[in-house]
Amino acid sequence: MTATSILLDRNARFSVGFDSGDMPAFPKLGTMILTCIDARVDPAHVLGLELGDCVVFRNNGGRVTQNFVDEVTALAIMVAKMSGAMEAAFDIVLMQHTKCGAQSFADPQFQALIKQRTGVDVTPNAITDQRSDLLSDIQTLRDAPNIPGGIRVAAMLYDVETGIAQEVAPPTPLADLRH
């Protein structure tokens, strides 16, 4: 049996009696989570999320990249339009994890190897120290001129060995960080 057939079989079981209940497009918790693509770090399991609770964005290392900034900007415009508000207000939770493979992206020799073989610059996804990288990523969001100040950002670190997520930075409106 292939992975695809296993997944389709699981979806068939999931869809039995499925009722979206007029689930809105905007998440029930008003939250966007950025985390790593690592299979050990599924926010639905780690944070007990249900379908429709949060928007989840994943990349190597769970880092704030220009692509993520662009996605947040687009989401903010969409949320403001949908709600009729002048400015969007929602939460962003940055969640990195221990024992992350993106730590290897911090090695200049490995960066050069990837760049040489693929043309891809993995530097923006490099993990050097999760706590300081999370705080740096908050600053990147703070400095992004098109992200509304009403958006709150928080950060947490998930330990893949214990299953515990710890707060690194409490939810704070970007406007407060811009002063």
Secondary structure, DSSP 8 states (H G I E B T S, - for coil): --HHHHHHHHHHHHHTT---TT--SS-TT-EEEEEE--TT--HHHHTT--TTSEEEEEEGGG---HHHHHHHHHHHHHHHHHHT-SS---EEEEEEESS-GGGGGG-HHHHHHHHHHH----GGG--S-HHHHHHHHHHHHHH-TTS-TT-EEEEEEE-TTT--EEEEEEEEEHHHHT-
